[in-house]
Amino acid sequence: MSTLSLPAQAYLLACDTGRDRLPDRQRVAVLVRAAALTDLVLRGLVVDGDGRPVVTGAGGTGHLVLDDLLDDLAADPHRKWRAWVRRDARATLQSLEAQLDAAGTITLRTSSLLGLFHRRRPVVRDRAEAARLHEVVADALRSEEPVSRVDPGAAALTSLAAAVELGTVLPRRDRRQHKARLAELEDRAGAVVPALRKVIRELNAARQAAISGGSGG
């Protein structure tokens, strides 16, 4: 797998490199947040304790986003996974973007509409790496290799991508066709994926309610 952290991989995976944009910043924010939590689990720094993340000991990762999150988890051990996926997701996304920009992984462009609405548009500088991550997800999903032999990071990235329901990453037809394998991959990814799925269901319901309210339905 890549030397990039899992949240960085998830971010690049979500980028639309053809249009230099993120397809849905709100969804990508919770994806990145969930990926950061999962990364800490894969590193053995956090475990599941009755539906809550439990920090196993001292030490850092060298990745600012991960270390900041690890400190937050240690300071507030009572929140459940779903709450941590939602908590500060936008700030985590912005922090990751700033770091990727500083590292030269992306070029972050900010534009405004009528001087009021500001947009952040990521230009991925290493498009080959972004394409490779799509191949990693496709291989994990479609391979006939037993799931037990799939790299844990690839299994996690694929499970998170499916849970966030971004069609540019994993179209609905692929999620349906490979539903059984996704369930196996999710088992390897840990407790964060089902929490992310719940958050996405809540976002979907809120958006649908807003549409219905706006249309008078």
Residue pairs with C-beta under 8 A, 6 or more apart in sequence:
1 9
1 136
1 151
1 153
1 154
2 8
2 9
2 129
2 132
2 133
4 12
4 105
4 129
5 35
5 36
5 39
5 61
5 63
5 65
5 66
6 35
6 36
6 38
6 39
6 42
6 153
6 156
6 157
7 32
7 33
7 35
7 36
7 39
7 65
7 66
7 92
7 96
8 96
8 100
8 105
9 35
9 133
9 153
9 157
10 28
10 31
10 32
10 34
10 35
10 157
10 160
10 161
11 28
11 31
11 32
11 35
11 93
11 96
11 97
11 100
11 122
12 105
12 106
12 124
12 129
12 130
12 133
13 130
13 133
13 134
13 137
13 157
13 161
13 169
14 22
14 23
14 27
14 28
14 31
14 161
14 164
14 166
14 168
14 169
15 21
15 22
15 106
15 122
15 124
15 130
16 22
16 23
16 168
17 124
17 127
17 130
17 131
20 109
20 121
20 122
20 123
20 124
21 121
21 122
22 28
22 120
22 122
23 166
23 167
23 168
24 166
25 90
25 93
25 120
26 203
27 164
27 165
27 166
27 200
27 203
28 93
28 164
28 166
29 89
29 90
29 92
29 93
30 85
30 86
30 89
30 164
30 196
30 199
30 200
30 203
31 160
31 161
31 164
31 166
31 196
32 89
32 92
32 93
32 96
33 84
33 85
33 86
33 87
33 88
33 89
33 92
33 93
34 85
34 160
34 163
34 164
34 192
34 193
34 195
34 196
34 199
35 156
35 157
35 160
36 65
36 66
36 69
36 92
37 46
37 53
37 69
37 81
37 84
37 85
37 192
38 156
38 160
38 189
38 190
38 192
38 193
39 61
39 63
39 66
39 156
40 46
40 53
40 61
40 66
40 69
40 70
40 73
41 47
41 48
41 53
41 190
41 191
41 192
42 152
42 153
42 156
42 190
43 61
44 56
45 55
45 56
45 57
45 59
45 61
45 70
46 53
46 54
46 55
46 56
46 70
46 73
47 53
47 54
47 56
48 54
48 81
48 190
48 191
51 80
51 81
51 191
52 77
52 78
52 79
52 80
52 81
53 73
53 77
53 79
53 81
53 84
53 191
54 77
55 70
55 73
55 74
55 77
60 66
60 67
60 70
61 67
61 70
64 95
64 99
65 92
65 95
65 96
65 99
68 95
69 92
72 87
72 88
73 84
79 87
80 195
81 191
81 192
81 194
81 195
82 195
82 198
82 199
84 195
85 192
85 195
85 196
85 199
86 199
97 106
97 108
97 120
97 122
98 108
100 106
100 108
100 122
101 107
101 108
104 125
105 124
105 125
105 126
106 122
106 123
106 124
106 125
107 122
107 123
107 125
108 120
108 121
108 122
108 123
109 120
109 121
109 122
109 123
110 118
110 119
110 120
110 121
111 118
111 119
111 121
112 118
112 119
113 119
124 130
133 157
134 169
136 154
136 157
136 158
137 154
137 157
137 158
137 161
137 169
137 170
139 154
140 150
140 151
140 154
140 155
140 157
140 158
140 185
141 158
141 170
141 174
141 178
141 181
141 182
141 185
142 178
143 150
147 155
147 181
147 184
147 185
147 187
147 188
148 188
150 185
150 188
152 188
152 189
155 185
155 188
155 189
156 188
156 189
156 190
156 193
158 170
158 182
158 185
159 182
159 185
159 186
159 188
159 189
159 193
160 189
160 192
160 193
160 196
161 169
161 170
162 170
162 175
162 182
162 186
163 186
163 193
163 194
163 196
163 197
163 200
164 196
164 200
165 172
165 175
165 200
165 204
175 182
186 193
186 194
211 217
